[in-house]
């Protein structure tokens, strides 16, 4: 696969992560700066984890953090000509739900890598509505190079990035 340097941020995350609706919880990867990344989502009525009153279930915040991290790594991998890789969230720690979110609100998700060992990564994340912190969590991810002896390449990884 050749080096794909002809795409820039912000970028639709469907080009860099395997998640599709209804499980795709974020819309765009907005920026990457050093060891941090930011994504954006505008909550819609038809999204998973939205209740009948238009509120977002707090468990969705953790998935948003995980998908923001996946988008960051997916973007960097694809920029280097690598295929999309599967990853698995294996632990959630230090989850704090501080405020609720509802349909129509735009949320910003910020993540930072805080540790890495072989195929495991620890990331810290925060979800904001403008300047209001809604939730934060630390997640552990397993991103193997191979699964059951097969090179870890997610289906649908050949999408056009331009």
C-alpha positions as CSV (number, residue, x, y, z in Angstrom):
1,X,0.0,0.0,0.0
2,X,1.4,3.4,-0.9
3,X,1.9,6.3,1.4
4,X,-1.4,8.3,1.5
5,X,-0.4,11.9,2.3
6,X,-3.2,13.5,0.2
7,X,-5.7,13.7,3.0
8,X,-6.0,16.3,5.8
9,X,-7.8,17.0,9.0
10,X,-10.7,17.4,9.7
11,X,-11.5,14.0,8.2
12,X,-14.6,11.8,8.2
13,X,-13.8,8.9,10.6
14,X,-15.4,6.3,8.4
15,X,-12.2,6.6,6.2
16,X,-10.0,5.6,9.1
17,X,-11.9,3.3,11.5
18,X,-14.0,0.1,10.9
19,X,-17.0,1.4,12.9
20,X,-20.2,2.0,11.0
21,X,-23.6,3.2,12.0
22,X,-25.2,2.6,14.4
23,X,-21.9,1.9,16.4
24,X,-19.9,4.8,15.0
25,X,-20.1,7.3,17.8
26,X,-18.0,10.2,16.4
27,X,-18.2,12.2,13.1
28,X,-14.8,13.7,12.4
29,X,-11.2,13.6,13.6
30,X,-10.4,17.3,14.0
31,X,-6.8,17.5,14.9
32,X,-3.7,15.7,16.1
33,X,-1.1,17.6,18.1
34,X,1.9,15.6,19.5
35,X,0.5,12.9,21.8
36,X,-3.1,14.2,21.7
37,X,-6.1,14.1,19.3
38,X,-9.6,15.6,19.1
39,X,-12.8,14.4,17.5
40,X,-16.2,15.9,17.1
41,X,-19.8,14.5,17.1
42,X,-23.1,16.2,16.8
43,X,-25.7,14.0,18.6
44,X,-28.6,12.9,16.4
45,X,-32.0,11.3,17.3
46,X,-31.2,8.1,15.5
47,X,-27.9,7.4,17.2
48,X,-27.4,4.4,19.4
49,X,-27.5,5.2,23.1
50,X,-30.0,8.0,22.7
51,X,-33.1,7.5,24.9
52,X,-36.7,8.4,24.2
53,X,-36.2,11.8,25.8
54,X,-33.2,12.7,23.6
55,X,-30.6,12.1,26.2
56,X,-27.3,10.3,25.7
57,X,-26.6,7.2,27.9
58,X,-23.4,7.9,29.8
59,X,-21.8,4.6,28.7
60,X,-21.5,6.2,25.2
61,X,-18.8,8.6,26.5
62,X,-16.4,5.7,27.0
63,X,-17.0,4.5,23.4
64,X,-16.5,8.0,22.1
65,X,-13.1,8.1,23.8
66,X,-12.1,4.7,22.4
67,X,-13.2,5.7,18.8
68,X,-11.4,8.9,19.0
69,X,-8.2,7.0,19.9
70,X,-8.9,4.5,17.1
71,X,-9.4,7.4,14.6
72,X,-6.1,9.0,15.6
73,X,-4.1,5.7,15.2
74,X,-6.1,4.9,12.1
75,X,-5.2,8.2,10.5
76,X,-1.5,7.9,11.3
77,X,-1.4,4.3,10.1
78,X,-3.2,5.1,6.8
79,X,-0.9,8.1,6.3
80,X,2.0,5.7,6.5
81,X,0.4,3.3,4.0
82,X,-0.7,0.7,6.5
83,X,-4.1,-1.1,6.5
84,X,-6.8,-0.4,9.1
85,X,-6.2,-2.5,12.2
86,X,-8.6,-4.0,14.7
87,X,-8.4,-3.1,18.3
88,X,-10.2,-4.1,21.4
89,X,-11.1,-2.1,24.5
90,X,-10.1,-4.4,27.4
91,X,-10.6,-2.1,30.5
92,X,-12.2,1.1,31.7
93,X,-10.8,2.9,34.7
94,X,-11.4,6.2,36.4
95,X,-14.7,6.8,34.6
96,X,-16.4,10.0,35.8
97,X,-19.8,11.1,34.5
98,X,-20.2,14.8,35.4
99,X,-22.9,16.2,33.1
100,X,-25.5,14.8,30.6
101,X,-25.7,15.4,26.9
102,X,-28.7,15.5,24.5
103,X,-29.6,15.4,20.9
104,X,-28.5,18.5,18.9
105,X,-25.4,19.2,21.0
106,X,-21.9,19.1,19.5
107,X,-19.4,17.3,21.7
108,X,-15.6,17.5,21.5
109,X,-13.7,14.4,22.5
110,X,-10.0,14.7,23.6
111,X,-7.6,11.8,24.0
112,X,-4.0,11.4,25.0
113,X,-1.9,8.3,25.1
114,X,-0.5,7.7,28.6
115,X,1.2,4.4,28.3
116,X,2.1,1.6,25.9
117,X,3.5,-1.9,26.3
118,X,3.8,-4.3,23.4
119,X,0.2,-4.6,22.0
120,X,-1.4,-2.7,24.9
121,X,-2.1,1.0,25.1
122,X,-3.5,3.1,27.9
123,X,-5.3,6.3,26.9
124,X,-6.9,9.1,28.8
125,X,-10.0,10.8,27.4
126,X,-12.4,13.7,28.1
127,X,-15.7,14.7,26.5
128,X,-16.8,18.3,26.4
129,X,-19.8,20.4,25.4
130,X,-18.1,23.7,24.6
131,X,-16.0,24.4,27.8
132,X,-18.1,22.0,30.1
133,X,-16.4,18.7,31.0
134,X,-19.1,16.0,30.7
135,X,-17.1,12.8,31.3
136,X,-13.6,11.4,31.6
137,X,-12.1,8.0,31.6
138,X,-8.9,6.0,31.2
139,X,-9.2,3.0,28.8
140,X,-6.9,0.1,28.0
141,X,-6.7,-1.2,24.5
142,X,-5.3,-4.3,22.9
143,X,-4.2,-3.8,19.3
144,X,-2.6,-7.0,18.2
145,X,-0.4,-7.4,15.1
146,X,-2.0,-10.8,14.4
147,X,-5.1,-12.6,15.6
148,X,-5.0,-16.4,15.6
149,X,-1.9,-16.4,13.3
150,X,-3.6,-14.1,10.7
151,X,-2.3,-10.6,10.1
152,X,-4.7,-8.2,11.7
153,X,-6.4,-6.3,8.9
154,X,-9.9,-5.1,9.3
155,X,-12.5,-5.7,6.6
156,X,-13.2,-2.6,4.6
157,X,-9.8,-1.2,5.1
158,X,-9.3,-0.2,1.5
159,X,-11.4,2.9,1.5
160,X,-10.4,6.0,-0.4
161,X,-8.9,8.6,1.9
162,X,-9.0,11.6,-0.5
